[in-house]
Amino acid sequence: MTAVESIIEIQAALMDAIDSRDIERIEQSTKDLARAVAQVRQRGAILAGEKLRSDVGYALKQTEALKTRVNYMAVRNREKMEKLDQMRGAAVPHVYANRRNAWGSRIPA
């Protein structure tokens, strides 16, 4: 298995962990991914051949998918925290109120 194929495999495991909200697996997969990326940086991966080029393209697409999942979870958690604060009678933090007014909430609670 090439280093890039290893990254792809770890990314898939991380996506699965995020989707199943398994914190331990998320943490472990994140550490594994960091190690795999560091190894590729140390080796200086050379893009030779169509297969490797294709694998790198796929790994980048998976990176975007992971980014989307993390952003979604961050927005959901922020909105849940805001609702809990409102239930306790606390004012919504100014920075969140400005963000919500500027971009609007795309995710229903």
Phi and psi restraints in degrees (range 20) as a CNS / XPLOR table:
assign (resid 1 and name C) (resid 2 and name N)
       (resid 2 and name CA) (resid 2 and name C) 1.0 -76.3 20.0 2
assign (resid 2 and name N) (resid 2 and name CA)
       (resid 2 and name C) (resid 3 and name N) 1.0 166.5 20.0 2
assign (resid 2 and name C) (resid 3 and name N)
       (resid 3 and name CA) (resid 3 and name C) 1.0 -62.1 20.0 2
assign (resid 3 and name N) (resid 3 and name CA)
       (resid 3 and name C) (resid 4 and name N) 1.0 -38.9 20.0 2
assign (resid 3 and name C) (resid 4 and name N)
       (resid 4 and name CA) (resid 4 and name C) 1.0 -68.8 20.0 2
assign (resid 4 and name N) (resid 4 and name CA)
       (resid 4 and name C) (resid 5 and name N) 1.0 -39.5 20.0 2
assign (resid 4 and name C) (resid 5 and name N)
       (resid 5 and name CA) (resid 5 and name C) 1.0 -63.0 20.0 2
assign (resid 5 and name N) (resid 5 and name CA)
       (resid 5 and name C) (resid 6 and name N) 1.0 -35.6 20.0 2
assign (resid 5 and name C) (resid 6 and name N)
       (resid 6 and name CA) (resid 6 and name C) 1.0 -63.6 20.0 2
assign (resid 6 and name N) (resid 6 and name CA)
       (resid 6 and name C) (resid 7 and name N) 1.0 -42.3 20.0 2
assign (resid 6 and name C) (resid 7 and name N)
       (resid 7 and name CA) (resid 7 and name C) 1.0 -61.7 20.0 2
assign (resid 7 and name N) (resid 7 and name CA)
       (resid 7 and name C) (resid 8 and name N) 1.0 -44.0 20.0 2
assign (resid 7 and name C) (resid 8 and name N)
       (resid 8 and name CA) (resid 8 and name C) 1.0 -60.1 20.0 2
assign (resid 8 and name N) (resid 8 and name CA)
       (resid 8 and name C) (resid 9 and name N) 1.0 -44.3 20.0 2
assign (resid 8 and name C) (resid 9 and name N)
       (resid 9 and name CA) (resid 9 and name C) 1.0 -63.4 20.0 2
assign (resid 9 and name N) (resid 9 and name CA)
       (resid 9 and name C) (resid 10 and name N) 1.0 -42.9 20.0 2
assign (resid 9 and name C) (resid 10 and name N)
       (resid 10 and name CA) (resid 10 and name C) 1.0 -67.2 20.0 2
assign (resid 10 and name N) (resid 10 and name CA)
       (resid 10 and name C) (resid 11 and name N) 1.0 -39.7 20.0 2
assign (resid 10 and name C) (resid 11 and name N)
       (resid 11 and name CA) (resid 11 and name C) 1.0 -60.1 20.0 2
assign (resid 11 and name N) (resid 11 and name CA)
       (resid 11 and name C) (resid 12 and name N) 1.0 -41.6 20.0 2
assign (resid 11 and name C) (resid 12 and name N)
       (resid 12 and name CA) (resid 12 and name C) 1.0 -62.8 20.0 2
assign (resid 12 and name N) (resid 12 and name CA)
       (resid 12 and name C) (resid 13 and name N) 1.0 -41.4 20.0 2
assign (resid 12 and name C) (resid 13 and name N)
       (resid 13 and name CA) (resid 13 and name C) 1.0 -64.5 20.0 2
assign (resid 13 and name N) (resid 13 and name CA)
       (resid 13 and name C) (resid 14 and name N) 1.0 -38.9 20.0 2
assign (resid 13 and name C) (resid 14 and name N)
       (resid 14 and name CA) (resid 14 and name C) 1.0 -66.1 20.0 2
assign (resid 14 and name N) (resid 14 and name CA)
       (resid 14 and name C) (resid 15 and name N) 1.0 -42.5 20.0 2
assign (resid 14 and name C) (resid 15 and name N)
       (resid 15 and name CA) (resid 15 and name C) 1.0 -60.6 20.0 2
assign (resid 15 and name N) (resid 15 and name CA)
       (resid 15 and name C) (resid 16 and name N) 1.0 -42.8 20.0 2
assign (resid 15 and name C) (resid 16 and name N)
       (resid 16 and name CA) (resid 16 and name C) 1.0 -62.7 20.0 2
assign (resid 16 and name N) (resid 16 and name CA)
       (resid 16 and name C) (resid 17 and name N) 1.0 -42.3 20.0 2
assign (resid 16 and name C) (resid 17 and name N)
       (resid 17 and name CA) (resid 17 and name C) 1.0 -64.1 20.0 2
assign (resid 17 and name N) (resid 17 and name CA)
       (resid 17 and name C) (resid 18 and name N) 1.0 -41.8 20.0 2
assign (resid 17 and name C) (resid 18 and name N)
       (resid 18 and name CA) (resid 18 and name C) 1.0 -64.4 20.0 2
assign (resid 18 and name N) (resid 18 and name CA)
       (resid 18 and name C) (resid 19 and name N) 1.0 -46.0 20.0 2
assign (resid 18 and name C) (resid 19 and name N)
       (resid 19 and name CA) (resid 19 and name C) 1.0 -61.7 20.0 2
assign (resid 19 and name N) (resid 19 and name CA)
       (resid 19 and name C) (resid 20 and name N) 1.0 -34.0 20.0 2
assign (resid 19 and name C) (resid 20 and name N)
       (resid 20 and name CA) (resid 20 and name C) 1.0 -92.6 20.0 2
assign (resid 20 and name N) (resid 20 and name CA)
       (resid 20 and name C) (resid 21 and name N) 1.0 -0.4 20.0 2
assign (resid 20 and name C) (resid 21 and name N)
       (resid 21 and name CA) (resid 21 and name C) 1.0 55.8 20.0 2
assign (resid 21 and name N) (resid 21 and name CA)
       (resid 21 and name C) (resid 22 and name N) 1.0 40.7 20.0 2
assign (resid 21 and name C) (resid 22 and name N)
       (resid 22 and name CA) (resid 22 and name C) 1.0 -93.4 20.0 2
assign (resid 22 and name N) (resid 22 and name CA)
       (resid 22 and name C) (resid 23 and name N) 1.0 98.7 20.0 2
assign (resid 22 and name C) (resid 23 and name N)
       (resid 23 and name CA) (resid 23 and name C) 1.0 -59.0 20.0 2
assign (resid 23 and name N) (resid 23 and name CA)
       (resid 23 and name C) (resid 24 and name N) 1.0 -44.3 20.0 2
assign (resid 23 and name C) (resid 24 and name N)
       (resid 24 and name CA) (resid 24 and name C) 1.0 -61.3 20.0 2
assign (resid 24 and name N) (resid 24 and name CA)
       (resid 24 and name C) (resid 25 and name N) 1.0 -44.2 20.0 2
assign (resid 24 and name C) (resid 25 and name N)
       (resid 25 and name CA) (resid 25 and name C) 1.0 -68.4 20.0 2
assign (resid 25 and name N) (resid 25 and name CA)
       (resid 25 and name C) (resid 26 and name N) 1.0 -34.9 20.0 2
assign (resid 25 and name C) (resid 26 and name N)
       (resid 26 and name CA) (resid 26 and name C) 1.0 -61.9 20.0 2
assign (resid 26 and name N) (resid 26 and name CA)
       (resid 26 and name C) (resid 27 and name N) 1.0 -47.9 20.0 2
assign (resid 26 and name C) (resid 27 and name N)
       (resid 27 and name CA) (resid 27 and name C) 1.0 -62.3 20.0 2
assign (resid 27 and name N) (resid 27 and name CA)
       (resid 27 and name C) (resid 28 and name N) 1.0 -45.7 20.0 2
assign (resid 27 and name C) (resid 28 and name N)
       (resid 28 and name CA) (resid 28 and name C) 1.0 -65.7 20.0 2
assign (resid 28 and name N) (resid 28 and name CA)
       (resid 28 and name C) (resid 29 and name N) 1.0 -43.9 20.0 2
assign (resid 28 and name C) (resid 29 and name N)
       (resid 29 and name CA) (resid 29 and name C) 1.0 -64.6 20.0 2
assign (resid 29 and name N) (resid 29 and name CA)
       (resid 29 and name C) (resid 30 and name N) 1.0 -36.4 20.0 2
assign (resid 29 and name C) (resid 30 and name N)
       (resid 30 and name CA) (resid 30 and name C) 1.0 -64.1 20.0 2
assign (resid 30 and name N) (resid 30 and name CA)
       (resid 30 and name C) (resid 31 and name N) 1.0 -43.4 20.0 2
assign (resid 30 and name C) (resid 31 and name N)
       (resid 31 and name CA) (resid 31 and name C) 1.0 -63.9 20.0 2
assign (resid 31 and name N) (resid 31 and name CA)
       (resid 31 and name C) (resid 32 and name N) 1.0 -43.9 20.0 2
assign (resid 31 and name C) (resid 32 and name N)
       (resid 32 and name CA) (resid 32 and name C) 1.0 -61.3 20.0 2
assign (resid 32 and name N) (resid 32 and name CA)
       (resid 32 and name C) (resid 33 and name N) 1.0 -41.8 20.0 2
assign (resid 32 and name C) (resid 33 and name N)
       (resid 33 and name CA) (resid 33 and name C) 1.0 -64.8 20.0 2
assign (resid 33 and name N) (resid 33 and name CA)
       (resid 33 and name C) (resid 34 and name N) 1.0 -42.4 20.0 2
assign (resid 33 and name C) (resid 34 and name N)
       (resid 34 and name CA) (resid 34 and name C) 1.0 -60.8 20.0 2
assign (resid 34 and name N) (resid 34 and name CA)
       (resid 34 and name C) (resid 35 and name N) 1.0 -41.9 20.0 2
assign (resid 34 and name C) (resid 35 and name N)
       (resid 35 and name CA) (resid 35 and name C) 1.0 -64.5 20.0 2
assign (resid 35 and name N) (resid 35 and name CA)
       (resid 35 and name C) (resid 36 and name N) 1.0 -43.1 20.0 2
assign (resid 35 and name C) (resid 36 and name N)
       (resid 36 and name CA) (resid 36 and name C) 1.0 -65.0 20.0 2
assign (resid 36 and name N) (resid 36 and name CA)
       (resid 36 and name C) (resid 37 and name N) 1.0 -41.4 20.0 2
assign (resid 36 and name C) (resid 37 and name N)
       (resid 37 and name CA) (resid 37 and name C) 1.0 -66.0 20.0 2
assign (resid 37 and name N) (resid 37 and name CA)
       (resid 37 and name C) (resid 38 and name N) 1.0 -40.1 20.0 2
assign (resid 37 and name C) (resid 38 and name N)
       (resid 38 and name CA) (resid 38 and name C) 1.0 -62.0 20.0 2
assign (resid 38 and name N) (resid 38 and name CA)
       (resid 38 and name C) (resid 39 and name N) 1.0 -38.9 20.0 2
assign (resid 38 and name C) (resid 39 and name N)
       (resid 39 and name CA) (resid 39 and name C) 1.0 -64.2 20.0 2
assign (resid 39 and name N) (resid 39 and name CA)
       (resid 39 and name C) (resid 40 and name N) 1.0 -41.1 20.0 2
assign (resid 39 and name C) (resid 40 and name N)
       (resid 40 and name CA) (resid 40 and name C) 1.0 -64.4 20.0 2
assign (resid 40 and name N) (resid 40 and name CA)
       (resid 40 and name C) (resid 41 and name N) 1.0 -40.9 20.0 2
assign (resid 40 and name C) (resid 41 and name N)
       (resid 41 and name CA) (resid 41 and name C) 1.0 -63.9 20.0 2
assign (resid 41 and name N) (resid 41 and name CA)
       (resid 41 and name C) (resid 42 and name N) 1.0 -40.9 20.0 2
assign (resid 41 and name C) (resid 42 and name N)
       (resid 42 and name CA) (resid 42 and name C) 1.0 -65.7 20.0 2
assign (resid 42 and name N) (resid 42 and name CA)
       (resid 42 and name C) (resid 43 and name N) 1.0 -41.8 20.0 2
assign (resid 42 and name C) (resid 43 and name N)
       (resid 43 and name CA) (resid 43 and name C) 1.0 -74.4 20.0 2
assign (resid 43 and name N) (resid 43 and name CA)
       (resid 43 and name C) (resid 44 and name N) 1.0 -24.8 20.0 2
assign (resid 43 and name C) (resid 44 and name N)
       (resid 44 and name CA) (resid 44 and name C) 1.0 68.2 20.0 2
assign (resid 44 and name N) (resid 44 and name CA)
       (resid 44 and name C) (resid 45 and name N) 1.0 67.5 20.0 2
assign (resid 44 and name C) (resid 45 and name N)
       (resid 45 and name CA) (resid 45 and name C) 1.0 -53.1 20.0 2
assign (resid 45 and name N) (resid 45 and name CA)
       (resid 45 and name C) (resid 46 and name N) 1.0 129.2 20.0 2
assign (resid 45 and name C) (resid 46 and name N)
       (resid 46 and name CA) (resid 46 and name C) 1.0 -104.0 20.0 2
assign (resid 46 and name N) (resid 46 and name CA)
       (resid 46 and name C) (resid 47 and name N) 1.0 129.3 20.0 2
assign (resid 46 and name C) (resid 47 and name N)
       (resid 47 and name CA) (resid 47 and name C) 1.0 -81.9 20.0 2
assign (resid 47 and name N) (resid 47 and name CA)
       (resid 47 and name C) (resid 48 and name N) 1.0 88.4 20.0 2
assign (resid 47 and name C) (resid 48 and name N)
       (resid 48 and name CA) (resid 48 and name C) 1.0 -118.5 20.0 2
assign (resid 48 and name N) (resid 48 and name CA)
       (resid 48 and name C) (resid 49 and name N) 1.0 119.8 20.0 2
assign (resid 48 and name C) (resid 49 and name N)
       (resid 49 and name CA) (resid 49 and name C) 1.0 96.7 20.0 2
assign (resid 49 and name N) (resid 49 and name CA)
       (resid 49 and name C) (resid 50 and name N) 1.0 151.3 20.0 2
assign (resid 49 and name C) (resid 50 and name N)
       (resid 50 and name CA) (resid 50 and name C) 1.0 -68.2 20.0 2
assign (resid 50 and name N) (resid 50 and name CA)
       (resid 50 and name C) (resid 51 and name N) 1.0 -36.0 20.0 2
assign (resid 50 and name C) (resid 51 and name N)
       (resid 51 and name CA) (resid 51 and name C) 1.0 -61.4 20.0 2
assign (resid 51 and name N) (resid 51 and name CA)
       (resid 51 and name C) (resid 52 and name N) 1.0 -47.7 20.0 2
assign (resid 51 and name C) (resid 52 and name N)
       (resid 52 and name CA) (resid 52 and name C) 1.0 -64.7 20.0 2
assign (resid 52 and name N) (resid 52 and name CA)
       (resid 52 and name C) (resid 53 and name N) 1.0 -41.9 20.0 2
assign (resid 52 and name C) (resid 53 and name N)
       (resid 53 and name CA) (resid 53 and name C) 1.0 -60.5 20.0 2
assign (resid 53 and name N) (resid 53 and name CA)
       (resid 53 and name C) (resid 54 and name N) 1.0 -42.2 20.0 2
assign (resid 53 and name C) (resid 54 and name N)
       (resid 54 and name CA) (resid 54 and name C) 1.0 -65.1 20.0 2
assign (resid 54 and name N) (resid 54 and name CA)
       (resid 54 and name C) (resid 55 and name N) 1.0 -42.7 20.0 2
assign (resid 54 and name C) (resid 55 and name N)
       (resid 55 and name CA) (resid 55 and name C) 1.0 -62.4 20.0 2
assign (resid 55 and name N) (resid 55 and name CA)
       (resid 55 and name C) (resid 56 and name N) 1.0 -41.2 20.0 2
assign (resid 55 and name C) (resid 56 and name N)
       (resid 56 and name CA) (resid 56 and name C) 1.0 -64.9 20.0 2
assign (resid 56 and name N) (resid 56 and name CA)
       (resid 56 and name C) (resid 57 and name N) 1.0 -41.3 20.0 2
assign (resid 56 and name C) (resid 57 and name N)
       (resid 57 and name CA) (resid 57 and name C) 1.0 -60.1 20.0 2
assign (resid 57 and name N) (resid 57 and name CA)
       (resid 57 and name C) (resid 58 and name N) 1.0 -42.2 20.0 2
assign (resid 57 and name C) (resid 58 and name N)
       (resid 58 and name CA) (resid 58 and name C) 1.0 -66.3 20.0 2
assign (resid 58 and name N) (resid 58 and name CA)
       (resid 58 and name C) (resid 59 and name N) 1.0 -41.6 20.0 2
assign (resid 58 and name C) (resid 59 and name N)
       (resid 59 and name CA) (resid 59 and name C) 1.0 -61.3 20.0 2
assign (resid 59 and name N) (resid 59 and name CA)
       (resid 59 and name C) (resid 60 and name N) 1.0 -39.1 20.0 2
assign (resid 59 and name C) (resid 60 and name N)
       (resid 60 and name CA) (resid 60 and name C) 1.0 -66.8 20.0 2
assign (resid 60 and name N) (resid 60 and name CA)
       (resid 60 and name C) (resid 61 and name N) 1.0 -37.6 20.0 2
assign (resid 60 and name C) (resid 61 and name N)
       (resid 61 and name CA) (resid 61 and name C) 1.0 -64.5 20.0 2
assign (resid 61 and name N) (resid 61 and name CA)
       (resid 61 and name C) (resid 62 and name N) 1.0 -40.2 20.0 2
assign (resid 61 and name C) (resid 62 and name N)
       (resid 62 and name CA) (resid 62 and name C) 1.0 -65.7 20.0 2
assign (resid 62 and name N) (resid 62 and name CA)
       (resid 62 and name C) (resid 63 and name N) 1.0 -35.4 20.0 2
assign (resid 62 and name C) (resid 63 and name N)
       (resid 63 and name CA) (resid 63 and name C) 1.0 -60.7 20.0 2
assign (resid 63 and name N) (resid 63 and name CA)
       (resid 63 and name C) (resid 64 and name N) 1.0 -42.2 20.0 2
assign (resid 63 and name C) (resid 64 and name N)
       (resid 64 and name CA) (resid 64 and name C) 1.0 -64.8 20.0 2
assign (resid 64 and name N) (resid 64 and name CA)
       (resid 64 and name C) (resid 65 and name N) 1.0 -38.8 20.0 2
assign (resid 64 and name C) (resid 65 and name N)
       (resid 65 and name CA) (resid 65 and name C) 1.0 -64.1 20.0 2
assign (resid 65 and name N) (resid 65 and name CA)
       (resid 65 and name C) (resid 66 and name N) 1.0 -41.0 20.0 2
assign (resid 65 and name C) (resid 66 and name N)
       (resid 66 and name CA) (resid 66 and name C) 1.0 -64.4 20.0 2
assign (resid 66 and name N) (resid 66 and name CA)
       (resid 66 and name C) (resid 67 and name N) 1.0 -42.1 20.0 2
assign (resid 66 and name C) (resid 67 and name N)
       (resid 67 and name CA) (resid 67 and name C) 1.0 -59.9 20.0 2
assign (resid 67 and name N) (resid 67 and name CA)
       (resid 67 and name C) (resid 68 and name N) 1.0 -42.3 20.0 2
assign (resid 67 and name C) (resid 68 and name N)
       (resid 68 and name CA) (resid 68 and name C) 1.0 -62.9 20.0 2
assign (resid 68 and name N) (resid 68 and name CA)
       (resid 68 and name C) (resid 69 and name N) 1.0 -43.4 20.0 2
assign (resid 68 and name C) (resid 69 and name N)
       (resid 69 and name CA) (resid 69 and name C) 1.0 -62.6 20.0 2
assign (resid 69 and name N) (resid 69 and name CA)
       (resid 69 and name C) (resid 70 and name N) 1.0 -44.5 20.0 2
assign (resid 69 and name C) (resid 70 and name N)
       (resid 70 and name CA) (resid 70 and name C) 1.0 -65.2 20.0 2
assign (resid 70 and name N) (resid 70 and name CA)
       (resid 70 and name C) (resid 71 and name N) 1.0 -43.2 20.0 2
assign (resid 70 and name C) (resid 71 and name N)
       (resid 71 and name CA) (resid 71 and name C) 1.0 -61.9 20.0 2
assign (resid 71 and name N) (resid 71 and name CA)
       (resid 71 and name C) (resid 72 and name N) 1.0 -41.7 20.0 2
assign (resid 71 and name C) (resid 72 and name N)
       (resid 72 and name CA) (resid 72 and name C) 1.0 -59.8 20.0 2
assign (resid 72 and name N) (resid 72 and name CA)
       (resid 72 and name C) (resid 73 and name N) 1.0 -46.9 20.0 2
assign (resid 72 and name C) (resid 73 and name N)
       (resid 73 and name CA) (resid 73 and name C) 1.0 -64.5 20.0 2
assign (resid 73 and name N) (resid 73 and name CA)
       (resid 73 and name C) (resid 74 and name N) 1.0 -37.0 20.0 2
assign (resid 73 and name C) (resid 74 and name N)
       (resid 74 and name CA) (resid 74 and name C) 1.0 -64.6 20.0 2
assign (resid 74 and name N) (resid 74 and name CA)
       (resid 74 and name C) (resid 75 and name N) 1.0 -43.0 20.0 2
assign (resid 74 and name C) (resid 75 and name N)
       (resid 75 and name CA) (resid 75 and name C) 1.0 -65.1 20.0 2
assign (resid 75 and name N) (resid 75 and name CA)
       (resid 75 and name C) (resid 76 and name N) 1.0 -45.9 20.0 2
assign (resid 75 and name C) (resid 76 and name N)
       (resid 76 and name CA) (resid 76 and name C) 1.0 -59.0 20.0 2
assign (resid 76 and name N) (resid 76 and name CA)
       (resid 76 and name C) (resid 77 and name N) 1.0 -46.4 20.0 2
assign (resid 76 and name C) (resid 77 and name N)
       (resid 77 and name CA) (resid 77 and name C) 1.0 -65.1 20.0 2
assign (resid 77 and name N) (resid 77 and name CA)
       (resid 77 and name C) (resid 78 and name N) 1.0 -40.3 20.0 2
assign (resid 77 and name C) (resid 78 and name N)
       (resid 78 and name CA) (resid 78 and name C) 1.0 -61.3 20.0 2
assign (resid 78 and name N) (resid 78 and name CA)
       (resid 78 and name C) (resid 79 and name N) 1.0 -44.2 20.0 2
assign (resid 78 and name C) (resid 79 and name N)
       (resid 79 and name CA) (resid 79 and name C) 1.0 -65.4 20.0 2
assign (resid 79 and name N) (resid 79 and name CA)
       (resid 79 and name C) (resid 80 and name N) 1.0 -39.6 20.0 2
assign (resid 79 and name C) (resid 80 and name N)
       (resid 80 and name CA) (resid 80 and name C) 1.0 -64.0 20.0 2
assign (resid 80 and name N) (resid 80 and name CA)
       (resid 80 and name C) (resid 81 and name N) 1.0 -41.8 20.0 2
assign (resid 80 and name C) (resid 81 and name N)
       (resid 81 and name CA) (resid 81 and name C) 1.0 -63.4 20.0 2
assign (resid 81 and name N) (resid 81 and name CA)
       (resid 81 and name C) (resid 82 and name N) 1.0 -40.1 20.0 2
assign (resid 81 and name C) (resid 82 and name N)
       (resid 82 and name CA) (resid 82 and name C) 1.0 -62.1 20.0 2
assign (resid 82 and name N) (resid 82 and name CA)
       (resid 82 and name C) (resid 83 and name N) 1.0 -43.8 20.0 2
assign (resid 82 and name C) (resid 83 and name N)
       (resid 83 and name CA) (resid 83 and name C) 1.0 -64.9 20.0 2
assign (resid 83 and name N) (resid 83 and name CA)
       (resid 83 and name C) (resid 84 and name N) 1.0 -40.5 20.0 2
assign (resid 83 and name C) (resid 84 and name N)
       (resid 84 and name CA) (resid 84 and name C) 1.0 -63.6 20.0 2
assign (resid 84 and name N) (resid 84 and name CA)
       (resid 84 and name C) (resid 85 and name N) 1.0 -41.4 20.0 2
assign (resid 84 and name C) (resid 85 and name N)
       (resid 85 and name CA) (resid 85 and name C) 1.0 -61.5 20.0 2
assign (resid 85 and name N) (resid 85 and name CA)
       (resid 85 and name C) (resid 86 and name N) 1.0 -43.2 20.0 2
assign (resid 85 and name C) (resid 86 and name N)
       (resid 86 and name CA) (resid 86 and name C) 1.0 -64.2 20.0 2
assign (resid 86 and name N) (resid 86 and name CA)
       (resid 86 and name C) (resid 87 and name N) 1.0 -38.3 20.0 2
assign (resid 86 and name C) (resid 87 and name N)
       (resid 87 and name CA) (resid 87 and name C) 1.0 -64.5 20.0 2
assign (resid 87 and name N) (resid 87 and name CA)
       (resid 87 and name C) (resid 88 and name N) 1.0 -32.9 20.0 2
assign (resid 87 and name C) (resid 88 and name N)
       (resid 88 and name CA) (resid 88 and name C) 1.0 -81.1 20.0 2
assign (resid 88 and name N) (resid 88 and name CA)
       (resid 88 and name C) (resid 89 and name N) 1.0 -6.6 20.0 2
assign (resid 88 and name C) (resid 89 and name N)
       (resid 89 and name CA) (resid 89 and name C) 1.0 92.2 20.0 2
assign (resid 89 and name N) (resid 89 and name CA)
       (resid 89 and name C) (resid 90 and name N) 1.0 6.1 20.0 2
assign (resid 89 and name C) (resid 90 and name N)
       (resid 90 and name CA) (resid 90 and name C) 1.0 -81.5 20.0 2
assign (resid 90 and name N) (resid 90 and name CA)
       (resid 90 and name C) (resid 91 and name N) 1.0 149.6 20.0 2
assign (resid 90 and name C) (resid 91 and name N)
       (resid 91 and name CA) (resid 91 and name C) 1.0 -74.2 20.0 2
assign (resid 91 and name N) (resid 91 and name CA)
       (resid 91 and name C) (resid 92 and name N) 1.0 150.9 20.0 2
assign (resid 91 and name C) (resid 92 and name N)
       (resid 92 and name CA) (resid 92 and name C) 1.0 -70.6 20.0 2
assign (resid 92 and name N) (resid 92 and name CA)
       (resid 92 and name C) (resid 93 and name N) 1.0 132.9 20.0 2
assign (resid 92 and name C) (resid 93 and name N)
       (resid 93 and name CA) (resid 93 and name C) 1.0 -55.5 20.0 2
assign (resid 93 and name N) (resid 93 and name CA)
       (resid 93 and name C) (resid 94 and name N) 1.0 140.9 20.0 2
assign (resid 93 and name C) (resid 94 and name N)
       (resid 94 and name CA) (resid 94 and name C) 1.0 -55.8 20.0 2
assign (resid 94 and name N) (resid 94 and name CA)
       (resid 94 and name C) (resid 95 and name N) 1.0 -43.1 20.0 2
assign (resid 94 and name C) (resid 95 and name N)
       (resid 95 and name CA) (resid 95 and name C) 1.0 -64.6 20.0 2
assign (resid 95 and name N) (resid 95 and name CA)
       (resid 95 and name C) (resid 96 and name N) 1.0 -38.4 20.0 2
assign (resid 95 and name C) (resid 96 and name N)
       (resid 96 and name CA) (resid 96 and name C) 1.0 -70.0 20.0 2
assign (resid 96 and name N) (resid 96 and name CA)
       (resid 96 and name C) (resid 97 and name N) 1.0 -39.2 20.0 2
assign (resid 96 and name C) (resid 97 and name N)
       (resid 97 and name CA) (resid 97 and name C) 1.0 -61.6 20.0 2
assign (resid 97 and name N) (resid 97 and name CA)
       (resid 97 and name C) (resid 98 and name N) 1.0 -41.6 20.0 2
assign (resid 97 and name C) (resid 98 and name N)
       (resid 98 and name CA) (resid 98 and name C) 1.0 -65.4 20.0 2
assign (resid 98 and name N) (resid 98 and name CA)
       (resid 98 and name C) (resid 99 and name N) 1.0 -41.1 20.0 2
assign (resid 98 and name C) (resid 99 and name N)
       (resid 99 and name CA) (resid 99 and name C) 1.0 -62.5 20.0 2
assign (resid 99 and name N) (resid 99 and name CA)
       (resid 99 and name C) (resid 100 and name N) 1.0 -46.0 20.0 2
assign (resid 99 and name C) (resid 100 and name N)
       (resid 100 and name CA) (resid 100 and name C) 1.0 -63.8 20.0 2
assign (resid 100 and name N) (resid 100 and name CA)
       (resid 100 and name C) (resid 101 and name N) 1.0 -41.2 20.0 2
assign (resid 100 and name C) (resid 101 and name N)
       (resid 101 and name CA) (resid 101 and name C) 1.0 -68.0 20.0 2
assign (resid 101 and name N) (resid 101 and name CA)
       (resid 101 and name C) (resid 102 and name N) 1.0 -34.1 20.0 2
assign (resid 101 and name C) (resid 102 and name N)
       (resid 102 and name CA) (resid 102 and name C) 1.0 -75.4 20.0 2
assign (resid 102 and name N) (resid 102 and name CA)
       (resid 102 and name C) (resid 103 and name N) 1.0 -43.7 20.0 2
assign (resid 102 and name C) (resid 103 and name N)
       (resid 103 and name CA) (resid 103 and name C) 1.0 -110.1 20.0 2
assign (resid 103 and name N) (resid 103 and name CA)
       (resid 103 and name C) (resid 104 and name N) 1.0 -19.9 20.0 2
assign (resid 103 and name C) (resid 104 and name N)
       (resid 104 and name CA) (resid 104 and name C) 1.0 75.4 20.0 2
assign (resid 104 and name N) (resid 104 and name CA)
       (resid 104 and name C) (resid 105 and name N) 1.0 150.9 20.0 2
assign (resid 104 and name C) (resid 105 and name N)
       (resid 105 and name CA) (resid 105 and name C) 1.0 -84.9 20.0 2
assign (resid 105 and name N) (resid 105 and name CA)
       (resid 105 and name C) (resid 106 and name N) 1.0 122.2 20.0 2
assign (resid 105 and name C) (resid 106 and name N)
       (resid 106 and name CA) (resid 106 and name C) 1.0 -92.1 20.0 2
assign (resid 106 and name N) (resid 106 and name CA)
       (resid 106 and name C) (resid 107 and name N) 1.0 -10.9 20.0 2
assign (resid 106 and name C) (resid 107 and name N)
       (resid 107 and name CA) (resid 107 and name C) 1.0 -117.1 20.0 2
assign (resid 107 and name N) (resid 107 and name CA)
       (resid 107 and name C) (resid 108 and name N) 1.0 119.9 20.0 2
assign (resid 107 and name C) (resid 108 and name N)
       (resid 108 and name CA) (resid 108 and name C) 1.0 -69.9 20.0 2
assign (resid 108 and name N) (resid 108 and name CA)
       (resid 108 and name C) (resid 109 and name N) 1.0 148.5 20.0 2
